[in-house]
Amino acid sequence: MTAPQMLTTAEGRRLAYHKTDGASPGVVFLGGFMSDMDGTKAVHLEGWAKAQGRAFLRFDYSGHGQSDGAFTDGSIGDWAADAQAVITALTEGPQVLVGSSMGGWIALLLARAMPETVVGLVGIAAAPDFTEDSMWASFGDQQRQALMRDGQIEIPSDYGDPYPITRRLIEDGRENLVLRDPLRLPFPVRLLQGTADADVDRSVALRLLDHIEGADVRLSLVKGADHRFSEPENLAQIETAIAEVLPG
């Protein structure tokens, strides 16, 4: 496995990345919560982009994967800032954002922060506002009190060790919500959602579809697909979605 390159951001965070040169618009993969850039979707799409001769970028947020920092020091705002710094420093011209789970939320924040750069967006089990609408909303009174008192709690994960959830993650999430205010996306958007997703309910995808203001926004519900959305047929569906949002 090739060692990643490193970028130091203005905030001093060292981020690991893999960059493929190629044609514009480039494609940027935005990973999920406690995920990393070596996941099946990111690596597959890198190979797809190379075969297409298209520029591609995958990276790890701070506190994720091979990037520096502790996961519990981070927040949605920090990880969105990481993504913006990487795109600004390492890409040229227009970009298509492919966001998986939390990466879908990050992609929407980037579309709002750098509209001159984003020309297409693909959300895979996108999870906008999940810190508020999924985590905080599901916590019982004791969990909420412990989080506010101790600054951190743990919640079960289907993917290994429990997730450490910090008070800062929840409070910063409230500063970065995207479903409470108008969300104008003047470029093609494709949302992919599995019906067997145990982490992001299809109601989230439908709410996002209804909330986005745009002329070319489509949601595909894929029967039987889970949250990973990484089976061969799912990867082909992601390729198709990217091709649909690419200009020209």
Residue pairs with C-beta under 8 A, 6 or more apart in sequence:
1 38
2 18
4 16
4 17
4 18
4 37
4 60
4 66
5 16
5 17
5 18
5 19
6 14
6 15
6 16
6 17
7 14
7 15
7 17
7 59
7 85
7 86
7 89
7 90
8 14
8 15
9 15
9 81
9 82
9 85
9 86
10 85
11 78
11 81
11 85
13 62
13 67
13 68
13 69
13 78
13 82
14 62
14 67
14 68
14 69
15 59
15 60
15 61
15 62
15 67
15 68
15 82
15 85
15 86
16 37
16 59
16 60
16 65
16 66
16 67
17 37
17 57
17 58
17 59
17 60
17 86
17 90
18 37
18 46
18 57
18 58
18 59
19 55
19 56
19 57
19 90
20 46
20 49
20 50
20 54
20 55
20 56
20 57
21 55
22 49
22 50
22 52
22 53
22 54
22 55
22 56
23 52
23 53
23 54
23 55
24 55
24 92
24 93
24 94
25 54
25 55
25 93
25 94
25 95
25 96
25 119
25 120
25 246
25 247
26 54
26 55
26 56
26 57
26 91
26 92
26 93
26 94
26 95
26 96
27 45
27 49
27 54
27 55
27 56
27 57
27 95
27 96
27 98
27 242
28 56
28 57
28 58
28 83
28 86
28 87
28 91
28 95
28 96
28 97
28 98
29 37
29 41
29 42
29 45
29 46
29 56
29 57
29 58
29 98
29 100
29 103
30 83
30 97
30 98
30 99
30 100
30 103
30 104
30 106
30 107
30 110
31 37
31 39
31 42
31 58
31 60
31 61
31 64
31 65
31 100
31 101
31 102
31 103
32 100
32 101
32 102
32 103
32 127
33 101
33 102
33 127
33 130
33 163
34 64
34 71
34 157
34 159
34 163
35 64
35 65
35 100
35 101
35 102
35 103
36 60
36 64
36 65
36 66
37 58
37 59
37 60
37 65
37 66
38 65
39 100
39 230
40 228
40 230
40 235
41 100
41 124
41 229
41 230
41 235
41 238
42 58
43 58
44 230
44 235
45 56
45 58
45 98
45 235
45 238
45 239
45 242
46 56
46 58
48 239
49 55
49 56
50 56
55 91
55 92
57 86
57 87
57 90
57 91
59 67
59 82
59 83
59 86
60 66
60 67
61 67
61 74
61 78
61 79
61 82
61 83
62 68
62 69
62 73
62 74
62 78
62 79
62 82
63 69
63 70
63 71
63 72
63 73
63 74
64 71
64 74
64 79
67 82
71 164
72 152
72 164
72 166
74 169
75 166
75 168
75 169
75 172
75 173
76 102
76 105
76 106
76 109
76 131
76 169
76 172
76 173
76 176
77 172
77 175
77 176
78 172
79 102
79 106
80 106
80 109
80 110
80 113
80 176
83 106
83 110
84 110
84 113
84 114
87 95
87 110
87 114
87 117
88 114
91 117
94 117
94 118
94 119
94 247
95 117
95 118
95 119
96 118
96 119
96 120
96 121
96 122
96 242
96 245
96 246
97 107
97 110
97 111
97 118
97 120
97 121
97 122
98 107
98 121
98 122
98 124
98 238
98 242
99 105
99 106
99 107
99 108
99 121
99 122
99 123
99 124
99 126
100 124
100 125
100 229
101 124
101 125
101 126
101 127
101 199
101 200
101 227
102 127
102 130
103 124
103 126
104 123
104 124
104 125
104 126
104 127
104 128
104 191
105 126
105 127
105 128
105 129
105 130
105 176
105 178
107 118
107 121
107 123
107 126
108 121
108 123
108 126
108 128
108 178
108 183
108 185
109 176
109 178
110 117
110 118
111 118
111 121
111 185
111 187
112 178
112 183
115 186
118 187
119 187
119 245
119 247
120 187
120 188
120 189
120 242
120 245
120 246
120 247
121 185
121 187
121 188
121 189
121 190
121 245
122 189
122 190
122 191
122 192
122 238
122 241
122 242
122 245
123 189
123 190
123 191
123 192
123 205
123 208
124 192
124 229
124 238
125 192
125 193
125 194
125 197
125 199
125 200
125 205
125 227
125 229
126 191
126 193
126 200
126 204
126 205
126 208
127 134
127 199
127 200
127 204
128 177
128 178
128 179
128 204
128 208
129 173
129 177
129 178
129 179
129 180
130 173
130 200
130 204
131 169
131 170
131 173
131 174
132 170
132 173
132 174
132 177
133 179
133 204
134 200
135 155
135 165
135 170
136 144
136 170
136 173
139 147
143 153
146 153
147 153
147 165
147 166
147 167
147 170
148 167
151 166
151 167
151 168
152 164
152 165
152 166
152 167
153 164
153 165
154 162
154 163
154 164
154 165
155 162
155 163
155 165
156 162
156 163
157 163
158 198
158 199
179 207
179 208
179 211
182 213
183 211
183 212
183 213
184 212
184 213
184 214
185 212
185 213
185 214
185 217
186 214
186 215
187 214
187 216
187 245
188 216
188 217
188 244
188 245
189 212
189 214
189 216
189 217
189 218
189 245
190 218
190 220
190 241
190 242
190 244
190 245
191 205
191 208
191 209
191 217
191 218
191 219
191 220
192 219
192 220
192 222
192 229
192 234
192 237
192 238
192 241
193 200
193 202
193 204
193 205
193 219
193 220
193 221
193 222
193 225
194 221
194 222
194 224
194 225
194 226
194 227
194 229
194 234
195 202
195 221
195 222
195 223
195 224
195 225
196 223
196 224
196 225
196 226
197 225
197 226
197 227
197 229
198 226
198 227
199 227
200 227
202 221
205 219
205 221
206 219
208 219
209 217
209 219
220 237
220 241
222 229
222 234
222 237
225 231
225 234
229 238
